[in-house]
Every structure is written in structure tokens, then in C-alpha cells.
Amino acid sequence: MIHKLFRFRIFLATGIFLFVFAGLQAQSSVNGTVYLKNGSVLTGKIVEMVQDSILKIQILENSTLVFKWSEIDKVVIGNSNPSTNSSSNNSPDRKAQVTLKPRTTPKKFKTTGVYNITEAGLLMAQSNFFSSSISLTLSNITGWYFNPYIQAGVGVGLDRYVNEGSMVPVFADVRGEIGKNQAAVPYWYAGGGYGLGFLNKGLGFLKYDGGPMAQGGLGLKFYSRQKSSFLVSMGYRMQMTHKVYEEWIWDWWGGSFGPTGNIVDVRQTYHRITLSMGLGF
């Protein structure tokens, strides 16, 4: 009798254990909403959730997604739509509500600090109705970014004038953006300094000195996602020069050409339209 009573208790305990285990398994899949750090929101059945490890969510009948815990911002258990009936919320055939947002990285805009701009471009002038002059220019500017509306720095460049000498302008630079926190923002710039001239071999100059220079213009800055930017601009450049050279005569019809012995001392001012593009950091 005692033996039968003991076996009955064993069966009873086993039955209770299996009943409780089955109940826990039935409750392991719950409705909930998962908010990911990339901005996505997933609503469905959470079939497995191990904190600091993984989470599995069933968003359709045969579609289960698995996420690492580091990808998750927060998890809300239960029906996220108050207007939905609670009985339909527990139905296995319920279609999950899924809201997906694109995985985007917000653009980073400079607020303050050191800035650097490296540019290359063209210096263009109309010599006369039939001909024009196009020269190359390079520059690098380093300064302090006070705020989007005002920045100030110093720059150095290299200007190669066609059939002339070359200039190394050293100048102060002031600029500002016309707007704030935009992916593409217009800007203005202005500057002035002194151009150091040096001779290019074979041009026949006895002396080629620079002089004061000034510039200004407008541009457009395109921000990337790492606080860097791409710049395009159009402006005006003025550069004074002092040239000394020996005058030559070119008489093709008479068959005579060569130096005349006359020394020419002239001060000339270049006026150029500038087209530039560059990178800012």
C-alpha cells in the first residue's frame, strides 16, 4: 500500500512538472516591439530574448529575425497599439506591424575649432576679343572656425601665369556660411595679402616682383558625414606686379627680330576671374 502511494506521488509530481513546463513554453512567445539603435522599429512575436546576448522576433508567420543585444535600443513587451483588441493580439495568425527606417548616419557639422581648406583652380582673363588667358592656381588655408557665420585664417598659394612669372601669395582669409547645419550651404570669402614673385626660366624677364593682392567670391559647401566638406567657388582675384625686361622687336616681314637694347620697367595689375574646387576639414 505504501509502495503504491509512493508511486502515485511520483506520477503526480511528474504530471505537475510537465504541465507547468508546457505552460512556460506557451508563454515564451510574447508580442512586443523592438527599437533598434539604427532607427528601425519591429513589432511582432518575441520568440527568444536573452539579455546581453540575442533577441529573436517573428515579424511574419515564417520570418524570424535575430539581433545582437548591442544592436537594440529598447524592447517593449505587449501590444504597442492600444486600439487593437487583446484577443486578436494573442492570435497566432496575427500579422505583425513592421515600420522600417533607413539605416542612415546623420551628417556632422563643424561647430568650432581648427579648419583647413586645400583648393585648386583656374585664373581666367580675356586678353582681347580673340584670345584669353587661363592660368593655374593652388592654395591652402588654415584657420579657426569660430561659428558657421565667421571663420578666419591665413593661406599660402602658387599662381602660375601663362607667359609670365609665378606668384606665391601669402594672405589673410575671412569667410562665413550663409546658413547653418545644411548638407549643402552657400558661403562667402574674402582675403588680402602680398604676392611674392619669382622668375620662370626662358621668359626673358630681368626682374619679376609681386605686390599686393586681394580676392573675394561666393561658393557652395557640401558636407559629408565626417565633418569634412567639398567646396566649389567662383570669385575675383587682383594681383599687382612689377616687371623689368628688355624690349624685343619682331619684324617678320623685314626678317629682323631680337632685343632692341631698351629696358622696359612696368607695373601691371592682373584682374582674374577664379574658378576653384577643394576639400575642407
C-alpha positions, -999 to +999 in steps of 0.1 A: +000+000+000+028+024+009+046+014-023+015+022-044+011+056-026+047+065-033+044+057-070+012+078-071+030+108-057+058+103-082+034+103-111+015+133-097+047+154-093+058+144-128+025+155-142+025+188-124+061+195-137+051+187-173+020+209-170+040+238-157+068+234-182+042+233-211+027+265-197+060+282-196+068+272-232+034+285-243+042+319-226+077+321-241+064+337-273+050+371-264+040+401-285+063+431-283+081+459-301+118+461-306+135+495-311+169+492-328+197+517-325+197+523-363+162+537-360+142+507-371+111+496-352+099+460-354+066+448-340+059+410-338+063+380-316+094+378-294+102+341-295+135+343-276+152+370-256+185+365-237+196+397-222+232+408-231+231+381-258+205+379-286+168+385-293+147+367-319+115+383-332+089+367-356+075+395-378+057+372-402+044+336-399+076+322-414+101+350-409+122+353-378+149+379-373+178+376-349+196+407-334+225+411-311+218+428-278+242+456-288+220+465-318+189+470-296+179+503-281+149+491-261+122+464-260+086+470-252+066+439-242+029+438-250+006+454-277+020+487-288-013+497-305-040+504-278-068+502-303-060+466-311-082+440-293-063+419-268-077+386-280-066+393-316-032+403-302-027+367-290-038+351-322-010+331-340-023+343-374-020+380-364+001+399-390+029+419-374+031+456-378+066+465-392+080+500-395+114+501-411+136+532-412+166+535-435+200+529-419+214+565-421+242+582-403+235+619-395+258+644-411+283+660-388+286+698-390+316+717-377+309+738-347+342+753-337+379+745-339+407+745-365+398+742-402+419+736-433+409+741-469+430+729-499+419+742-533+429+741-569+415+762-597+418+784-628+426+821-632+409+834-663+412+867-682+402+880-716+432+895-733+413+908-762+383+898-784+401+869-800+422+855-772+420+847-735+445+837-708+439+808-684+464+802-656+466+776-627+463+783-590+468+763-559+462+773-523+460+760-487+442+779-459+444+771-422+424+790-396+399+790-367+362+781-371+345+805-346+310+795-357+292+788-391+290+826-398+326+836-393+360+819-398+394+835-401+428+821-411+459+825-432+468+810-465+496+804-490+493+796-526+510+792-560+498+811-591+513+802-625+506+830-650+509+820-687+539+836-704+546+855-672+563+846-639+548+828-609+534+842-577+534+828-542+506+848-525+506+849-487+473+862-474+447+865-447+414+848-452+379+856-438+348+836-447+314+826-434+285+803-443+251+817-453+230+792-433+235+766-406+235+728-404+227+722-440+241+694-462+248+720-490+253+755-477+264+787-496+293+807-483+313+838-489+350+845-487+374+875-488+411+879-483+441+900-490+479+899-487+511+900-508+522+880-537+559+871-539+570+869-575+598+847-589+610+842-625+604+813-648+634+804-669+632+813-706+608+842-703+634+869-707+625+890-676+653+908-658+631+913-628+597+900-618+584+912-584+550+907-569+528+931-549+496+935-530+467+910-538+431+908-529+403+884-536+367+876-528+338+854-540+309+831-533+308+793-532+289+762-522+300+738-495+288+701-494+292+685-460+300+647-457+293+625-427+327+630-411+328+668-407+347+671-440+334+690-470+337+695-507+338+732-519+332+749-553+336+786-557+337+815-582+353+848-574+377+877-583+414+880-578+436+911-581+474+908-581+498+937-586+532+930-603+565+949-611+583+937-642+616+947-658+626+933-692+645+941-724+623+951-753+624+929-784+615+937-819+596+912-840+596+922-877+586+891-896+582+909-929+616+926-927+633+895-914+646+911-883+639+902-847+658+904-814+665+928-785+664+965-791+685+974-761+656+993-745+648+984-709+612+984-700+601+989-664+564+984-659+539+979-631+510+958-641+478+947-622+463+913-631+425+910-629+413+875-629+380+855-626+387+825-604+370+790-605+381+767-577+372+734-561+387+719-530+384+699-498+377+712-463+384+695-429 
